[in-house]
């Protein structure tokens, strides 16, 4: 078993407009991408628990050509608003670091 942080070349979060945050997991090899994809970890239900968002609000896209998985969630507060704690959305990926990939 490996953690997601050990398989990824890049694991990041960032704005996807003022109302969404996207998480990108970009893998070094095709085998690592397929391992993560087939692990069953990247489902809206599982990610809802990890990221603490309602599962119906989570979108997961697998992009084989880029050896990447993209997860998009709505922001809890619009970017730059009074209630926003991370204007650029770049500090939200930490809960994904320790995901176990079988």
N, C-alpha and C positions, 0 to 999 in steps of 0.2 A: 504494500500500500504506500502511496506517496501523497504528499500534500500538493495542492494546486500550485502553491508558490514554487515548488521544486520542478514542476513540469513546464511552467510558462516562461517564455522569453520576456514577455511584458504582461503585467496585470495592473490595470489602472481604471480610474473612474474619471468622468469629465462631464461637463454640460452637454446636453443634447437639445439645446434651446433653453429658454427661460423656465420651462415647466417640466423638464425631464432630465434624468441623469442616466448615463450609459456606462456600463462596465465592460471592459474589453479584456479577454483572456487570449493572448496570442502565443502560440506554441512554437517550439523550435523545430519539431519534426512532425511529419504526417502521423507517425505511430503515436506520439504523445497526444496529438489532437484527437485521433480516433479513440484512444484510451479514455480521455476525458468525456468525449461525446457519448460513448457507450456505457459509461459508468452509472448513468441514471441520476447523477448529481444535479445536472442542469435541467431540472423541471421547475415549472412555476411553483408547485407546492413545496418542494424542498428549499428553493431559494427564498420563498416567502418567510420561512422560519429563520433562515440565516440572516437575511437583510431586513426582516421585520416590516414587510410590506404585504398587503393583501395579494394572494396568489393571482387573482383575476387581473391585477394591474401590472403583472410582470410579463414582459415579452422576451423570448429567447430566440436568437437567430444563430444557426450554425453556418459558418462560411468556410467551406473546405478549401477553396482556392487560396485563401489567406491563412489557413490553419488557425482560425480564430472562432471564438464564441463571443457573441455580443448579448448582453442582458440590459434591457431598458426598463426603468421604473419612473413613475411620476415623482417629481420633487415634493417634499412635504410643505415647502413654502417656495414661492417664485424666487428665482435667482435675484439677489440684491434687495429683496424686501426686508422689512424690519425683522421678521421672524427667521430669516435665512441665517444659517450658521456656517455655510461654506459656499461663497459666491460662485466659485469656479467648479464646484462639485468634485474636486480632485482629492478629497480626503475620505471618500466613502467606501473604498474598496477593501479596507482592512478586514471586515468579516469574511471575505472570500479567501484570504491567504491560507487559512488552515483547513480548508475543505479537503476531506479525504477522498482520493480518487483510487478506486480499486483496480 
